[in-house]
Amino acid sequence: MSDSMTIGLIYGSVRQGRFCDTVVNWVLSELWAESGVRVTLIDPRVLRDQPETVDLVKRQIDEADAFIVVTPEYNHGYPGALKDLIDSCYEPWHAKPVGFVSYGGLSGGLRAVEQLRLVFAELHAVTMRDSVAFANAWSQFDAAGNPFKPDTARTSLFLMLRRLKWWANTLKNARDIRPYEQAA
Ligand SMILES: Cc1cc2nc3c(=O)[nH]c(=O)nc-3n(C[C@H](O)[C@H](O)[C@H](O)COP(=O)(O)O)c2cc1C
């Protein structure tokens, strides 16, 4: 039984000048030292700008053992481009865990996350109860992209990550023993 895994780190925003880059870069910097964790960046901009890359995106999702979705909140929901990316395939999401890092105004993107839970349930994915939320996100990071309260942010991220890794390993082994498709 191996503890190594690939985490698909998914951008939620495709907006020009998106704050998403700051939050994704922070998550990446925190994952850097995690032993046995490979990270694949999955960006809905690629799919939007080059729809012919859909097979590449599918393969990235297929090869990942777990996902972290970094999502903003737009009008109490999640961005449409993120939904397009999620809808680009079906089976590759099955029996895999999904964690969230959200950001936005007062609610820190939590309403977007709650909606995404419903979407991922339809895809046979398991969402993590624990998440990271940055309320008024633009006031939480300095100009270099570092959180003003790194310990608080890190504590939330690593609680979510420990549980994500538990599910990732458990489900990876379970899928190896018995393909999820047999559970119909
Ligand atoms: C069209 C639009 C709608 C928004 N609606 C909300 C909202 O409902 N709740 C909230 O907390 N923030 C809202 N915001 C603020 C965004 O969450 C914030 O600007 C965030 O940085 C957007 O992410 P991005 O810069 O990565 O695209 C909205 C922003 C935009 C552009």
The ligand as an ORCA input file, in Angstrom:
! r2SCAN-3c Opt
* xyz 0 1
  C     -19.528     38.849    -11.061
  C     -19.071     38.836     -9.621
  C     -19.948     38.475     -8.632
  C     -19.529     38.418     -7.302
  N     -20.401     37.992     -6.342
  C     -19.942     37.785     -5.079
  C     -20.795     37.188     -4.103
  O     -21.919     36.842     -4.346
  N     -20.286     36.982     -2.861
  C     -18.996     37.329     -2.531
  O     -18.590     37.100     -1.398
  N     -18.173     37.903     -3.436
  C     -18.622     38.116     -4.697
  N     -17.793     38.665     -5.637
  C     -16.423     39.012     -5.226
  C     -15.483     37.907     -5.673
  O     -15.611     36.759     -4.901
  C     -14.054     38.422     -5.620
  O     -13.961     39.539     -6.498
  C     -13.040     37.387     -6.033
  O     -11.770     37.944     -5.974
  C     -13.311     36.872     -7.423
  O     -12.362     35.891     -7.743
  P     -11.359     36.059     -8.960
  O     -10.699     37.394     -8.782
  O     -10.365     34.946     -8.796
  O     -12.145     35.943    -10.213
  C     -18.211     38.754     -6.970
  C     -17.323     39.142     -7.998
  C     -17.740     39.166     -9.310
  C     -16.743     39.532    -10.382
*
